[in-house]
Amino acid sequence: MSAIAVLTSGGDAPGMNAAIRAVTKVAASRGVSVWGVEMGYDGLIDGNFRPLTRLNAKNKNLTPVGDVEAMGSLGGTVLGSSRSPRFHTREGRAQAVAQLNSYSVEGLIVIGGNGSLAGAHVLAQESSIPVVGIPASIDNDIGLSREALGVDTALNTIIDACDRITDTARSHHRAFIVEVMGRQSGYLAMAAAVATAADGVLLPEHRRNREEVVKAVIECIVESFGQARDKTRVLILKAEGVDITTHELLDEVEKVVPPDIEVRSTVLGHLVRGGNASFRDRLLAGRFGLVAVEAVLSGVTDRMVGWNHTEAGDPTSDSWIRLFPIADVLEETTALLDGTSSVTMDRVRRMEAIQGVLSL
Ligand code: F6P
């Protein structure tokens, strides 16, 4: 194999650039040149390829181009990303394969979340080019990888923000509802609630209706500021996917809590998706990148590298990383999000186990 390509797709995540760096360096070290595809699947269709490796004039070896070294620490994705409606069409995908062939690309690495992996799965089936995915999504909602790129950095940003909010909340003895991203998955809210010693957490996985959510928040705030608890701040973490907007929730809560209790809300939103990748995300990116390149170079296709220390999937050179059929990943993702996966059930069970502790 003489050339591979790499693209990032869907919502960006810290660690994507470190993964591009790893893919480029590993491939170059094996004498394989790397094309970076700009703007995800749209760039694949349009042939927006840029070289990430070059021939070193002195020793005639392949080497990463200048900015690859520097990109590893940066958040976002230097290649750009898109959610591509054109790639959902057979014509779009045929054009993408034609572009790969015209650049003599013999392997493709797709870094992204569930939508991106679904695209990789279809492409692998419709072409003879090996396609391997690397899981990246701050939501941690990708099946068969216990952690995706971006999750650790996002959590560090959330806990930093909550520490700051706590400073001001304590000063005024206020309650805060803090919303974090997670359209369908409450993982960020769940993990951050433990790390910040929040008083309550609201998750889509609880499947409460609006009235139940409002009631739970009112109870948590009133009890926490009541005589038995006597707290100086109340922090409630809410996942974006909960069935009531934070604005509406605040309105409903303010109608009921005693007037001497002040409640505020903050939506962290995209703030949580940016920022330089943490040590852990860079480490995961490096290890995923190495295994993904090894896989495409050996002709493996329609697989995702997963951070999963189990017997499932195929072993790799890294004992913490397994290769899973993307179809299985997508199936497990559905179960993760509809609550039937043992991983989701276990997470919810653990949250329920600490429900009484959180509010103490
Ligand atoms: O990447 C996943 C995610 O961060 C979700 O949590 C969120 O709902 C969504 O992306 C936001 O997407 P966009 O940036 O397209 O608004």
Boltz pocket constraint, residues with backbone or C-beta under 6 A from the ligand:
constraints:
  - pocket:
      binder: B
      contacts: [[A, 10], [A, 11], [A, 12], [A, 137], [A, 138], [A, 139], [A, 181], [A, 182], [A, 183], [A, 184], [A, 240], [A, 273]]
      max_distance: 6.0
